[in-house]
Amino acid sequence: MTEIIDKHVLSNKMVILGEPMEQVQSAAFNFMLPAGAALMPEKCCGAANVMDDWIFRGAGDKDSKQLGDALDGLGVQRSSGVGTSHLVIGGALEASNLSAALGLYGDVILRPRLQEEHFGPARQLAIDGIKGLDDDPRHKVMLKLREQFYPTPLGRSTAGEIADLEKLTAEQTRAIVRERFNLSKTIFSMAGKYDFDAVCRQFEGLFAPAAVLRQQDAGAVQIGKRGSKYTHIHNDGAQVHIGLMTETVRANDKDYYNARVAVSVLSGGMSARLFTEVREKRGLCYAVGAQYNALKEAAGVAAYAGTTPDKAQQTLDLIIAEFRRLAEGISEEEIQRAKVGLKSSLILQSESSSSRAGAIGSDYYILGRVRSLDEIKEKIEATTVDSVLGYLRNKPFKEFIVVTIGPKEVKV
């Protein structure tokens, strides 16, 4: 069955993407607004998280309660999140209510009320989210790892910084909304059951008249330096949380699929190398895993392990050794398991309209086009032992950025 990717560019240069899924009765959508963590002004780290909440506290002719009631009345399962490059707001709902929901989101983007009385609570929620990371050290260590691995400002914390948020004002945040909600750089993606022509017509009416208000460009991000090779955050708990990351190829590289299969050999399930060698054979940690992590500008393989202070050094050393041992040889059985695991994940994603809406938007931003599921399956299947080993030997895992949280440091 041929996959269809719908695409239209509005007169204001906003991109609309869609992937029909006729077997479902729902639709999911995302607005990718160019207001991610890396695009916030200096000393405003976390402002995007405040905006994420504040813009929904009243928009257009509806106050906060009326807007919430209207979205709930349409059955919108709201979703949002701050990434490196984008503030993503969206939702999923019964397809028949899509047009009405998009109208409400049009108000949220173009006519948020941004009232002073609601700024404080929105900012406090962002601060509380950061404080809550103390109860989730695994998430905290990986945020800090990205901050150190990616050059500034790409690694800037997507959660924010408390010191910046405490000084952030409503006036500053309104200015960021005006500057960063740039329709000409916004990507809209949807998947499920929809009428693409009807959505395009609706958007021309909603957004095109406002094009002149959203054409200011704050300029390209100036890429700086990476952080420290090793960072330790002291914590008196009984565990050590280890995060490490090493450079790999980006999504547009010819070796991208070889890299993904290699990572799956390393950490694609209970039979993968990290789980088997570090956890099962030696009992060094209670949790271990690795995953491919990519931005448009850079990519890495990130690994995590949770262990005890007396086993932390050995755990770190063995994980790094397993990364480097990959290039020494991979069996055909390992490659086949890795490929099956990757394709299974892809199939599960293909059955979710929300996942596909997110994937096609991300593809377009990073690659300038949308990959079909069939294309991805074919590329995964085309990898071999020789192609994966060729990639690993040409681009070996050399330098590692390491972050730990716990009562004891390790040596890197």
Buried (B, 14 or more C-beta within 10 A) or exposed (E): EEBEBBBBEBEBBBBBBBBBBEEBEBBBBBBBBBBBBBBBBEEBBBBBBBBBBBBBBBBBEBBBEEBBEBBEEBBBEBBBBBBBBBBBBBBBBBBEBBBBBBBBBBBBBBBBBBEEEBBEEBBBBBBEBBEEBEEEBBBBBBBBBBBBBBBBBBBBBBBBBBEBBEEBEBEBBBBBBEBBBBBBBBBBBBBBBBBBEEBBEBBBEBBBEBBEEBEEEBEEBEEEEBBEEBBBEEBEEEBBBBBBBBBBBBBEBEBBBBBBBBBBBBBBBEBBBBBBBBBEEEEBBEBBBBBBBBBBBBBBBBBBBBBBBEBBBBBBBBBBEBBBBBBEEBEEEBBEBBBBBBBEEBEEBBEBBBBBBBBBBBBBBBBEEBBBBEEBBEBBEEBBBEBBBBBBEEBEBEEBBBBBBBBBBBEB
